[in-house]
Amino acid sequence: MWDYSEKVKQHFFNPKNAKLVSDANARGDVGSISCGDALSLSLKVNPDTEIIEDAGFQTFGCGSAIASSSALTEIIIGKTIDDALKVTNQEIADYLDGLPPEKMHCSVMGMEALHAAVANYRGEVLEDDHEEGELICKCFAIDDLMIKRVVKANGLQSLEEVVNYTKAGGACTSCHEKIEWVLDEALAEMAEAGIDVAAVAKAKAKVAAPQPEIAASSKPQAVTESSSEDDAELAKRKAIIEQVIDEVRPAVHADGGDIHLVDVEDHLVFVSMSGNCSGCGLSGLTLANLEIKISDALGETVTVFPLQPSYDEAEKKEATYDL
Ligand code: FES
């Protein structure tokens, strides 16, 4: 199980600015639902002062992605777009009192969305458009330019860190070799520019360090053992939940929709609802029913959380803005 700060939990349970800004004049879309995480950031920028007067997000992803998006909007509202662009993914993580290392990619997604939205406001084409960069990870549609940018900004030095911060390589692993090549290239470029990657990493380590209670653990061996036990337990719980969802799915299909398990974290069960169900007023009843059934099956009380039922990939593509 991940160890989340109280602030992450607060922003997950009570996200700020979870909305589409109705009179937005900038929008940044990053990620993709098919890749597991997607964030659409909408901004209202005052054209005279260039101050971000409002910001909203629609996020499809885990609790950390939602908390990071919420934090991002809180950080940038009231800033000029130039100042907002100085916000780093580490600052998003700091705002949340840290993120588990494996979830740092959620803060990166926020930063990428912000850059995309500002570029959109300015009518620019981002240089990390996949037409410009070489696609490295097909599973998560991540190119070499994004990997290099994140490596340089965070002083990453290993494949594992790149996976944690970008998600690239986090599925089929067939791109690991390519990621290592890009990592080597980025590190060589940093060395050539006289940037000490170890110093960058050290500066980040202060915040990326584990939560105090983990760092204080005096039994690392026990932690490792318990970790594999946790994995087995999680797989078992997921299988039970999948079984319950399979049971309710025919009824959901009959209403013209579908439902899928996305993730399980502690006592939270994340599901995606599609088709008619996504915007249906009865989806709340379906979820409540599902919550009871899953709680019964697991013998514990869980909360079923629908991930952005209003967020639709087709709708995202068709959306237009008056800039
Ligand atoms: S291609 Fe990168 S994880 Fe599959």
Residues whose N, C-alpha, C, O or C-beta is under 5 A from the ligand:
A	BS01	FES	I136 C137 K138 C139 A168 G169 G170 A171 C172 T173 S174 C175
